[in-house]
Amino acid sequence: MSRKSSVLMMFVLALALTACNSKEGAPGDKSKVDAKPAAKSDTGAVKVTTKVVLNKDIEAQVTGIASNCEVNVRGAYVTGCKNNESSKFNEFVREKKPKDAFETLTEMASGTDEKLAAAALSLLDSSMSYFDRPLKKDNASEAAYQRVLTLLGKAEDQQAVKLAVPATYIATLRGQHAALLKVVDGHKNNWVRVHAYKNLMTFGRMQVFDAVKAGASKGPADLTVALLGAPLNMYESTAEEKAGFCPWAKGYLGNADHKIVAAASYVMNRCRGEYIDAWLDEIEKRHKNGELKDRTLVSPMREMCFSMMSGVIDKAAVEKQCDRNYALMEKLTNDETLPGAVRGNALSNIGYQRRDKTSLDLMRKYENNKEPEVQKTAKEYIKMLVESYKLK
């Protein structure tokens, strides 16, 4: 091959690689992704190759918090602010909606002044709660991504836990979940894995579902529980998305570990329809087999016919399923072979979901029950239904 042909071939290959890189990005938000992905070290940790110009307003507020508040460096939390500094940052965000907050905070959290770094990390952590979705997306820059993943890889103890959710949100918004999981899976703090995996689908959605399934199948149990909770952290899951995660979660209803079954039960509540029937079938079977030794499997039943999460669950379970739920809970309440805590919990599930005259009459039936937990529950709901709901 001639020298001219070799040069031409190298040029074509370079163009092809550039085109591939430009397609990487967070689901539905390709505008946030740079054409060139972050450089990675041999260990999988992201190298910081970008520069940050600090937002001076945010820098001043972090400095004020470090100077005028009590900052717990190891735990990265702030208390006792003299001039209400932490609330002022919230007000600033609501008013200005800065798009460089994450990169400013991660840059400051990377500094050598431990108190200043902890103050910045505290604000980054709290930002995950009060930044709305569009503002989170606007803030998920390449600079923020590189820094937060580097910080997570180095952090220990509570600081690492505080970084888990910010790192997960920012990385998945940038379509970089593989790099995130390499850091998370290699971290010595198990709570980092739990928090990261539980929030993996919030912005990663079904693009990360294979990783969720693989992690859940490997365990350990606390990680499986966290991963079963991942679909519940998705915003407004679609019918197509449910068709993916609902059958998967249903497969865990028969698991030997009750905490895993309980986690799967909450997903059934999101999925509705046939999945509610499968859930009821499982609890009835386990009752028959004498497996309801504590409240773990019974507690989730309270969510089946009651939801305060508008927009997450469109409607309560259909009437027939609710009636079946109430009948099962009453059956558990009457079963004297069950622990008192389980029986009381079952009765409480009825009152929690159905706040009407029918439940009031039912509670009065149990207000003098010889089982203390049942009696206590009945009296509490009688008081609530009469005083708060004005029933007679």
C-alpha positions, 0 to 999 in steps of 0.5 A, a space after each residue: 500500500 502506498 504512503 498516500 493510501 495509508 494516510 487516506 485510510 487513517 483519515 477515514 478511520 478517524 472520521 468514523 471513530 468521531 462519528 461513533 463518539 458523538 452518538 453517546 449520551 443520556 437517554 432522550 437528551 443527546 444535546 448534553 453530550 460532548 463529541 469527545 467522551 471523558 478520558 479514562 485511566 487504566 483502572 476505570 476511574 475517569 481522569 479530570 481533563 476539563 477546566 472549571 470556571 467557578 460560579 462566583 456566587 456559589 463559591 461565595 455561598 460555600 465559603 460562607 457556609 464553611 465560615 459560619 456553620 458547623 461543618 462535619 467533615 467526615 459526614 459532609 453535613 452542615 448544622 448551626 448556620 449563623 445566618 441561615 446560609 444553607 437556606 440562602 443557597 436554596 433560594 439562589 438556586 430557585 431564583 437563578 437556576 444556575 447551569 454550572 452548580 454541579 461543576 462548581 460544587 464538585 470542583 470545590 469538593 475536590 479541593 484541599 481545604 477539608 471544611 470547604 470541600 465538605 461544605 460543597 459536598 453537602 450542597 451537592 448532595 442536597 441538590 439531588 433533592 431540590 434541583 428539578 429534572 431539567 436543572 439536573 440535566 442542564 448541570 450534568 456537564 462533562 466537567 461535573 461528571 469527571 470530578 464526581 466520579 473521581 471523588 467517588 472513587 477516592 472517598 470513604 465512609 459517609 462522604 462516599 455515600 453522600 456522593 453515590 446518588 450525585 455520581 449516579 445521576 450525573 453519570 447516567 444523564 451523560 450515558 456513562 453508566 458503564 464507567 459509573 458501575 466500574 467505580 461503584 462495583 470496586 468500592 469498598 463501601 457497600 452502601 455506595 453500591 446500594 444507593 447507586 444501584 437503587 437510583 440507576 434507572 432514574 435517568 438511565 431508565 431501560 438503557 441500564 436495565 441489563 445491568 440492573 438485572 445482572 446485579 440483582 441475580 448476583 446479589 448479595 441480598 441487600 443489593 438485590 433489594 436495592 435493584 428491585 427498587 430501581 424501577 420505582 425511581 423512574 419518572 412516569 414509567 411507560 407501558 413499554 418500560 413496564 413490559 420490561 421490568 414487571 415480569 422481571 420483578 414478578 420472578 422474585 415473588 417466589 424468592 426465599 428471602 422475605 426482604 427480596 419478596 417485599 421489594 418485588 411486591 412494591 414493584 407489583 403495586 406499580 405494575 398493577 393488573 395481573 401483577 396484583 393478582 400474582 402478588 395476592 396469590 403469593 401472600 395467600 400461599 405463604 400464609 397457607 404454608 406458615 411463612 408469615 412469621 414477621 411483618 416483612 411480607 405483610 407490610 407492603 400490602 397496605 399500598 395496594 389500594 391506597 396511593 398518595 403519589 399522584 402521577 405515579 400510580 394512575 388509580 387504585 387497584 380495581 375493586 375486586 382486587 381490593 376486596 380480596 386484599 381486605 379479606 386476606 388482611 382480615 383473615 390474617 388478623 383472625 389467625 391466632 397462630 400468627 405473631 401479634 405484630 403480624 396480626 396487628 399489621 394486617 388490621 392496620 393495612 385495612 384501616 390505612 387503605 379504606 378510611 370509611 364507615 365499613 372500616 370503623 365498624 370493623 375496628 370496633 369489632 376488635 377494640 377489645 381483642 385479647 391480642 394486645 397488638 390487634 386491640 391497640 391497632 383497632 383503638 388507634 384507627 377508631 380514634 382517627 376515623 372518628 376524629 379526623 374523618 368525622 365518622 360515627 
